Amino acid sequence: MNNEKKIRRQFLKDSVKASGLMIMSPLVNKVKFMQSAEKPKEIITAPNRIKFAVININHPHIYGMTDAIKRGGGELVALYAKEQDLASAFLKTYPEAKLAKNEKEILDDPSIQLVLSSGIPDERAPLGIRVMQHGKDYLTDKPGIITLEQFAAVKKVQKETKRIYSIMYSERFENKATEKASQLVKAGAIGKVIQTVNLAPHRISNNIGKTGLAVRPDWFWDKKRFGGILTDIGSHQFDQYLHFTGSTEAQVLMSQTGNVHHPEAPLFEDFGDVMLSGNGGAGYIRVDWFTPDGLDTWGDGRLTILGTDGYIEVRKNTDIVSGNKGGNHLYMVNKKEMIHMDCNNEVLPFGPLLVDDILNRTETAMSQAHCFLATELALKAQKNAKTIAFKK
């Protein structure tokens, strides 16, 4: 019996070697390791540069959004949420906020310059319209708009009011390795970008960190409320495609969506992918809800940027290949070297830049045209997507 165990152990070792996992080990020593920033250097901003408030907090993304604006010097002064339990939890983290009696109390306050929201997705655009009509700027969780009809209405009011309608594409704005990739691409480290590939798996039962929902609410399962998988998760990826390729015009070449594994939720979508072509490069996007429980994070998000002189891969949340712990890993290969960067010390500039834009009426955090184009592509890809129906 003991001999059989030894044989099985040796078989497993030989199998690992044959699979190529150990063949790569000599290459690891040739990869130059770098800390992308030796020490965290937060952007220093004066406190209380603007006053902001929060209306509706149906997704925990609101915590990251609030922190970003506070980093930019925003003073949180008020909160309104219909759900008492959600409001109580938020106020425990941000006790400085006054609990408003209703939405109107915040919208009618002339001292409030910016409103944040992570309400139910189909309610975000109508709220944003009301915010802009009250002379305030708006930052919403993604998806910020879930239908082409909403999109037309938002664009009309934004043009009339000249207010900022911004969407928190957090997989770029709140990921430090992706921020570092932006710097490297801008500096020409991999030449001219040709294509981006975004893989964005998510976990349904996500109780990891503040941004997770261990139990999904009813609206999560209804496409009419969350907009469909390409509109929802995919909005992040359209933003990154436009940003890294520098595309100001783009079209959807192919899109498909489906509910391939959740028959108990017929209004849900668990898989989608897209091919894009733009005036700055090509793109491929895959989104899904199939992150297995064995993964150490909510999703193994990956971004590959192909350039004429090299390529970058960002492992946003984990790296199961190398054994490097945690997220924010960036790998780059160019004409000179192979590099691995730990980007956890990078600074996230979106919050300070958005506050600058509110004060100066500029577009340094993200242009309005870019924000709207990323959303428009997602909405068109969703609307025209072919339905996947696998044959069994």
C-alpha positions in Angstrom: 0.0 0.0 0.0 2.8 2.4 0.9 4.6 1.6 -2.3 1.4 2.5 -4.3 1.3 5.9 -2.5 4.9 6.6 -3.4 4.1 5.7 -7.1 1.1 8.1 -7.1 3.2 10.9 -5.6 5.9 10.4 -8.2 3.3 10.3 -10.9 1.9 13.7 -9.8 5.4 15.2 -9.7 6.1 13.9 -13.2 2.8 15.2 -14.5 3.5 18.7 -13.2 6.8 18.7 -14.9 5.3 17.4 -18.2 2.6 20.1 -18.1 5.2 22.8 -18.4 4.5 24.5 -15.1 8.1 23.7 -13.9 9.6 24.3 -17.3 8.9 28.0 -16.8 10.8 28.2 -13.5 14.2 29.2 -15.1 12.4 32.1 -16.8 11.3 33.5 -13.5 14.9 34.4 -12.6 15.2 36.4 -15.8 12.2 38.6 -15.0 13.3 41.9 -13.4 11.2 42.8 -10.4 10.4 46.4 -9.7 8.3 48.3 -7.1 6.4 50.7 -9.3 6.5 53.3 -6.5 8.9 53.0 -3.6 6.7 54.7 -1.1 3.0 55.7 -1.3 2.9 59.3 -2.3 -0.7 60.4 -1.9 -1.8 63.4 -3.9 -1.9 66.2 -1.4 -5.2 68.1 -1.6 -6.6 70.8 0.6 -9.5 69.6 2.7 -13.1 70.6 2.1 -12.6 71.9 -1.4 -16.1 71.0 -2.3 -19.2 69.7 -0.5 -20.7 66.5 -1.7 -23.6 64.2 -0.8 -24.8 60.6 -1.5 -28.2 59.5 -2.7 -29.1 55.8 -2.8 -26.5 53.1 -1.9 -27.8 49.8 -3.3 -24.3 48.6 -4.2 -21.3 48.8 -1.9 -19.2 50.4 -4.6 -20.4 53.6 -3.0 -17.7 53.2 -0.4 -14.8 53.3 -2.9 -16.5 56.2 -4.7 -16.8 58.2 -1.5 -13.2 57.5 -0.5 -12.0 58.7 -3.9 -13.8 62.0 -3.6 -12.6 62.4 0.0 -9.0 61.9 -1.3 -9.7 64.7 -3.7 -10.6 67.1 -0.8 -14.3 66.5 -0.9 -16.4 67.1 2.3 -19.2 64.6 2.7 -22.1 66.4 4.2 -25.3 64.4 3.6 -26.8 61.1 2.8 -30.2 59.9 1.7 -31.1 56.2 1.2 -34.5 54.6 1.3 -33.2 51.5 3.1 -32.6 52.1 6.8 -30.1 49.2 7.2 -28.0 50.4 4.3 -28.0 54.0 5.6 -27.0 52.9 9.1 -24.1 50.9 7.8 -22.9 53.8 5.6 -23.1 56.3 8.5 -21.0 54.0 10.7 -18.2 54.4 8.2 -18.9 58.1 7.5 -20.4 59.6 10.6 -19.8 63.1 9.4 -22.7 62.8 6.9 -26.1 64.2 8.0 -29.0 61.8 7.3 -31.4 63.7 5.0 -35.1 63.2 5.2 -35.5 62.8 1.4 -33.8 63.3 -1.9 -35.2 66.8 -2.3 -33.4 68.1 0.8 -30.1 67.3 -0.9 -31.0 68.5 -4.4 -32.3 71.9 -3.0 -29.2 72.5 -0.9 -27.2 75.1 -2.9 -23.9 74.4 -1.0 -23.7 70.8 -2.4 -21.8 70.7 -5.6 -21.6 66.9 -6.3 -23.9 64.0 -5.8 -22.7 60.3 -5.7 -25.0 57.3 -6.2 -24.9 53.6 -6.4 -28.6 53.1 -6.5 -30.4 50.3 -8.4 -29.0 50.5 -12.0 -32.2 51.5 -13.8 -32.7 54.4 -11.3 -29.2 55.9 -11.8 -29.8 57.8 -15.0 -33.1 59.4 -13.9 -31.5 60.5 -10.7 -28.5 62.0 -12.6 -30.9 64.0 -14.8 -32.5 65.5 -11.6 -29.1 66.2 -10.1 -27.9 68.1 -13.2 -31.2 70.0 -13.5 -30.5 71.2 -9.9 -27.2 72.6 -11.0 -25.0 69.9 -9.5 -22.4 67.5 -10.9 -23.0 63.7 -10.7 -20.8 60.6 -10.2 -22.6 57.3 -10.5 -21.6 53.7 -10.1 -21.5 51.7 -13.3 -23.6 51.0 -15.2 -24.5 54.7 -15.2 -27.1 54.3 -18.0 -28.8 51.1 -18.9 -30.9 51.8 -22.1 -30.4 53.8 -25.3 -33.5 55.8 -24.4 -32.0 56.8 -21.0 -28.7 57.6 -22.8 -30.5 60.1 -25.2 -32.2 61.8 -22.3 -29.0 62.1 -20.2 -27.0 63.5 -23.2 -29.7 66.1 -23.8 -29.8 67.4 -20.2 -26.0 67.3 -19.9 -25.7 69.4 -23.0 -28.3 71.9 -21.7 -27.0 72.2 -18.2 -23.2 71.8 -18.9 -22.9 69.8 -15.7 -20.6 66.8 -15.3 -22.2 63.3 -15.7 -19.4 61.0 -14.7 -19.4 57.2 -14.3 -17.0 55.4 -11.9 -15.2 52.9 -14.1 -13.5 51.5 -11.1 -11.6 48.7 -12.8 -9.4 51.4 -14.3 -9.8 54.3 -11.8 -9.5 52.2 -8.6 -7.0 49.7 -9.7 -3.4 50.7 -9.1 -1.8 48.3 -11.6 -4.1 49.6 -14.3 -3.1 53.2 -13.4 0.5 52.2 -13.8 -0.2 50.7 -17.2 -1.7 54.0 -18.2 1.5 55.8 -17.3 3.6 53.2 -19.2 1.5 53.3 -22.4 1.5 57.1 -22.3 5.3 57.1 -22.0 5.6 54.9 -25.1 7.0 51.8 -23.2 5.3 49.4 -25.6 5.1 51.5 -28.7 1.7 52.2 -30.4 -1.1 50.2 -28.9 -2.7 47.7 -31.4 -5.2 45.8 -29.3 -6.6 45.4 -25.8 -8.0 42.1 -24.4 -10.1 42.4 -21.2 -11.1 39.3 -19.3 -13.5 40.2 -16.4 -14.9 37.2 -14.5 -17.0 38.0 -11.4 -18.3 36.0 -8.5 -22.0 35.9 -7.8 -21.8 35.2 -4.0 -19.2 37.8 -3.3 -18.5 38.6 0.4 -14.9 39.7 -0.2 -14.2 43.2 1.1 -16.5 46.2 1.2 -17.4 46.0 -2.4 -19.0 42.6 -2.3 -22.5 41.4 -1.9 -22.7 38.0 -0.3 -26.5 37.7 -1.1 -27.6 39.3 -4.3 -30.9 41.3 -4.2 -33.8 40.6 -6.6 -32.8 43.3 -9.0 -29.5 41.6 -9.7 -31.3 38.8 -11.5 -33.5 41.0 -13.7 -32.0 42.3 -16.9 -34.5 45.1 -17.1 -33.1 46.5 -13.9 -29.3 45.9 -14.3 -29.2 46.4 -18.1 -27.6 43.1 -19.2 -24.2 41.7 -18.6 -22.4 43.8 -21.3 -24.1 47.0 -20.1 -23.3 46.2 -16.5 -19.9 44.5 -16.1 -18.8 45.3 -19.6 -19.0 49.1 -19.1 -15.6 48.9 -17.3 -14.0 47.1 -20.3 -15.3 49.5 -23.0 -13.8 52.3 -21.0 -10.4 50.6 -20.8 -10.5 49.8 -24.5 -11.1 53.4 -25.5 -8.5 54.7 -23.0 -5.6 52.4 -23.9 -6.1 52.5 -27.7 -6.9 56.2 -27.7 -9.9 55.6 -29.8 -12.4 58.4 -30.2 -14.5 56.5 -32.7 -15.4 52.8 -32.5 -17.9 50.2 -33.6 -19.0 46.8 -32.2 -18.1 44.1 -34.7 -19.7 41.2 -32.8 -21.4 40.7 -29.5 -23.1 37.7 -27.9 -24.7 37.1 -24.5 -26.4 34.3 -22.7 -27.7 32.6 -19.6 -25.9 29.3 -19.9 -25.9 28.0 -16.4 -28.7 29.7 -14.3 -32.0 28.3 -15.6 -33.6 29.2 -12.2 -33.1 32.9 -13.1 -34.4 33.3 -16.7 -34.0 37.1 -16.7 -30.3 36.8 -15.9 -27.2 36.8 -18.1 -24.0 35.0 -17.0 -21.8 35.2 -20.1 -21.0 37.8 -22.8 -18.2 38.8 -25.2 -17.5 41.5 -27.7 -15.2 42.3 -30.6 -14.4 46.0 -31.3 -12.7 48.1 -33.9 -11.8 51.8 -33.5 -9.7 54.5 -34.9 -7.0 53.7 -32.4 -7.0 49.9 -32.3 -8.9 46.7 -31.9 -10.4 45.2 -28.8 -11.8 42.0 -27.3 -13.9 41.7 -24.1 -15.2 38.7 -22.2 -17.3 39.0 -19.1 -18.9 36.3 -17.0 -20.2 35.2 -13.6 -18.2 32.0 -13.3 -15.5 32.7 -10.7 -15.1 29.5 -8.7 -15.2 29.5 -4.9 -11.6 28.3 -4.8 -10.2 31.6 -6.1 -8.9 34.0 -3.4 -10.7 37.1 -4.7 -14.0 38.1 -6.4 -12.6 37.7 -9.9 -9.3 37.0 -11.8 -9.5 40.2 -13.8 -6.9 40.5 -16.5 -6.0 43.2 -19.1 -3.5 42.6 -21.9 -2.3 45.6 -24.0 -0.5 44.7 -27.2 1.8 47.3 -28.7 4.1 47.5 -31.6 7.2 47.3 -29.4 5.9 45.1 -26.5 3.0 44.2 -24.4 1.7 44.6 -20.9 -0.5 42.3 -18.8 -2.2 43.5 -15.7 -3.3 40.9 -13.1 -5.8 43.1 -11.3 -6.8 41.1 -8.3 -4.6 38.0 -8.0 -2.0 36.0 -9.8 -2.4 32.3 -9.7 0.5 31.6 -12.1 3.4 33.2 -10.3 2.4 32.8 -6.7 2.8 36.5 -6.1 0.3 37.4 -3.4 -2.6 39.9 -3.7 -3.4 42.0 -6.7 -2.0 45.0 -8.6 0.6 43.0 -10.5 1.9 44.3 -13.9 4.0 42.4 -16.3 5.7 44.1 -19.2 7.9 42.8 -22.1 9.4 45.2 -24.5 12.6 45.4 -26.7 14.8 45.8 -23.7 13.6 43.6 -20.8 11.0 41.5 -19.0 9.6 43.3 -15.9 7.2 42.4 -13.1 5.9 45.4 -11.1 4.2 45.3 -7.8 2.0 48.4 -8.1 0.4 48.5 -4.7 2.2 51.8 -3.9 0.8 53.6 -6.9 -1.4 56.7 -6.3 -5.0 56.8 -7.7 -5.6 60.3 -9.2 -9.2 60.1 -10.3 -10.8 61.6 -7.2 -8.5 64.6 -6.9 -8.8 65.2 -10.7 -12.6 65.0 -10.6 -12.7 67.5 -7.8 -10.4 69.8 -9.8 -12.8 69.5 -12.8 -15.8 70.4 -10.6 -14.0 73.5 -9.4 -12.4 74.5 -12.7 -15.0 73.2 -15.2 -12.3 71.1 -16.9 -12.1 67.5 -18.1 -8.9 66.1 -16.6 -10.3 63.1 -14.8 -12.2 61.9 -17.9 -13.7 63.7 -20.8 -17.5 63.7 -21.1 -17.2 62.4 -24.7 -15.1 59.4 -23.5 -17.6 58.7 -20.7 -20.5 58.7 -23.0 -18.8 56.8 -25.8 -17.9 53.9 -23.5 -21.5 53.7 -22.3 -22.9 54.0 -25.9 -20.7 51.1 -27.1 -21.8 48.9 -24.2 -25.5 49.7 -24.8 -25.2 49.0 -28.5 -23.3 45.8 -27.9 -26.0 44.7 -25.4 -28.9 45.6 -27.6 -27.5 43.9 -30.8 -26.0 40.9 -29.0 -26.7 37.4 -30.5 -28.2 35.1 -27.9 -26.0 32.1 -27.0 -27.8 28.8 -27.0 -25.5 25.9 -26.6 -26.6 22.5 -27.9 -26.6 19.8 -25.3 
